[in-house]
Every structure is written in structure tokens, then in C-alpha cells.
Amino acid sequence: MAGIKSDGKSVGAAAGAFIVWLILAAPVAAQTFEIPDGFSSEIVRQSTEGGSVAVLRIHPDDGAFSDLSTIEMRPIIDSIADPDGWLRSRVTADIELPQPDSDGIFDSPDSPLSDPAFDDMRGSVRSMLESLQSLGKLPLDYCQPPDTSANRAGPYREMTCVFAIGPLTQHLVFRLQDLDGVWYYTRIRTMNERRLRHLVAIANSFHID
């Protein structure tokens, strides 16, 4: 993300970091991320109009909010003539929020409500979550224009969005990168700014071997 840096440490260089390979059907080189301890990865299949595609999904280890702090990367089969227009089309009201039905959502390290200052606000969490979700109806109003930045693999176009109401914030980062004629789409999402720095650092470790 343009303007977002890791907090003085290289997440990719964390103790126990290991390499995740995104295996694609196309005959291209292995796509590599460096994943630190405390995070997990998996390859999932997502349906497309032409069939299905392999998606690399990275998230913190299991916790009440771990599914809300994720990186997803997948190859784009079709050519993209207008990267900025393509990114804008990806910004939808797809904001997945937790159901505030247990105190566990206040205790996870990925929770935006883990600070003790929010202890007295537990009764009003549901209405705030519903209000945050409603902001996604006009998503582009909460996004910065696409910009160019770079990771280890080279330059990419990126759009960042921030949906906020009260103490709740949904961060979304959309990246589109052309490497040797193959487009890669990366989506980063989290409700925790500290996790955002971690996820951005992981995404910035992307490279081709």
C-alpha cells in the first residue's frame, strides 16, 4: 500500500518464516510469499465463469477474528486493458463482519475492540457493525484513487479503502500486478490497523522464483 510501511521490522524475516508456493495451472514460475510464525496459508478453489481458479489465502492462526484479517491472491485468466477500471469494479459491498454474540470478539488480537477502553461498549457493538456494513453500499466514496507502488516482484496498481464508524474500521487493499504477461489480483482486508501492517508486509514479500 502506498504510504503504509511495516513497523520497523521485516515480517518476512520473522523467526520461523517459511515459503508458500502458489501452484497455477498455467506454465509459469512459482509464486512466492514469505509467511511468518502466527500465520497460516491454504490453497482454495474459487468458481469463475470459465471454471475455477486456485486462490492463495493467508490469515492469522485461528482466533475469533482471524478470518477477517486475510490476504487472497489469484491469477486473472483474461487480459486487462484498463487496470484502474478493473480495480474499481472489484470494490463492492463485500464487507464480512463478525456476529457480536460472544465476548470472544473482544479478546482476539485481530479484534478492533480488544482495547479495554471498549469494555463498556459491548452492548452497542451490534448496531455499530450494522452501520459499518451499510457504508459499503457506496464503496468508492471511501476509497483512494488507484496508485502505483512496488513489491519484490515489481510495480503494481493499488486501490485502498477505509470504511469506518465509531471505533470500527474495515481496511481493504486491492492490488493488480502484471508479471510476464500474467495478471495477479491481491486483496488484503482487516479490521485492525496493526494487522494491516503485518499483512501489507507479507504481500510486499511476493516474488517469483
Phi, psi and omega in degrees: 000131178299128179086354178253126181239158172290159189276058173083356181230150176273110179299322181296338182263007181298154180302135178082007179300144179220172187257135175248132181254126175267107183271123183248158178291327181289151182281073180238167181292161180296139179261128194237134167240156171255120186249122181278167173304146180095355178236152179235162179220157177204155174257124179238159177257131176242139181287142174229173179298331182266002181142252178209163182219149177281133180237128174273125181239126180240135181206161175298159176302162189311136177187172184301329183244009187299326180287350179264000175237096188221155164244132173233130177232137176213152175283150176256121185290318184279157173286154183236111182277331183233085182303320182293318177296324179295316178298316180300324181290340180277343182279103182235187179274030182278071179251109181265117184244152179285155172275119184281063185252010176205158180291348181300332182290347178269353188251343182291143177294346177265357183282136174285357183248016185285342179293136179304340180299339182266004183303323183277000185255005187301327181290340183255006184297317184303314182294325178292320178297319179295322178293319178298318180298323182292336179297334182291354180291337177233064193298322185293340177293344184247019184240148172279153176299153177303144182220164179258133172219193183209149170239195183297334182276344181132194184286155175210162172262142187218140173236132179244142181227144177225117176254126184219143169208127185057225181276358184264132180222132174252117177263132176229134177232128180242125180236145176225124188225132179257116180233112177054042176083002177245129177271140176236131179251126179238132174238128176246134176215144178194160174251014185227121185296325177296317177296327178301317179297319179296314183293321177297320179296320176296313180299326179289345178277355182301131175202170181251131175261000000 
